Amino acid sequence: MRLATAALAVLAFVASPAFAVENAPAVAAPKSVVQKYALALDGAKKAAAAAEAEALKNGWNVVIAITDDGGNLLYLQRLDGTQASSSETATRKASTAALFKRPTKALEDAVAGGRVSLLSLPNVTPLEGGLPILYKGEIIGAIGVSGAQSSQDAQVAKVGADTLAQ
């Protein structure tokens, strides 16, 4: 009787959903599904904190915007004394960098070089200060900074973006 009870207990465990999930054979994901990294709020805050430290070190009042890889705002930080319009500009710089997968300086240079047709594209803010955020070679989001000179905005953004790069 004890042997039968033990056999039933083992059979019940092996047939349990937990056992099935833990011991399922590895199956490759179908080609129509991919895995990717995503920027979490904690990461956005770390990037913003590093950018803020760089801005404060230099005495620059800026807005720091962090977006996900689709250009959607995750985090916004406006330092005291920064003009209100920089909130929208920083957000647009970050969104542009995420959506076009390149620094906004590249778009600014293209427009300055005569490629003004870029201005007709949706979601383009061709002003230096927006950078993609990379993690293990993948774009997981972007940072945009506004409030100082464009090159200074880019300097602050680089410090933030580099915080999460690996």
Secondary structure, 3 states (H helix, E strand, C coil): CHHHHHHHHHHHHHCCHHHHHHCCCCCCCCCCCCCCCCCCHHHHHHHHHHHHHHHHHHCCCCEEEEEECCCCEEEEEECCCCCCHHHHHHHHHHHHHHHHCCCHHHHHHHHHCCCHHHHHCCCCCCCCCEEEEEECCEEEEEEEEECCCHHHHHHHHHHHHHHHCC
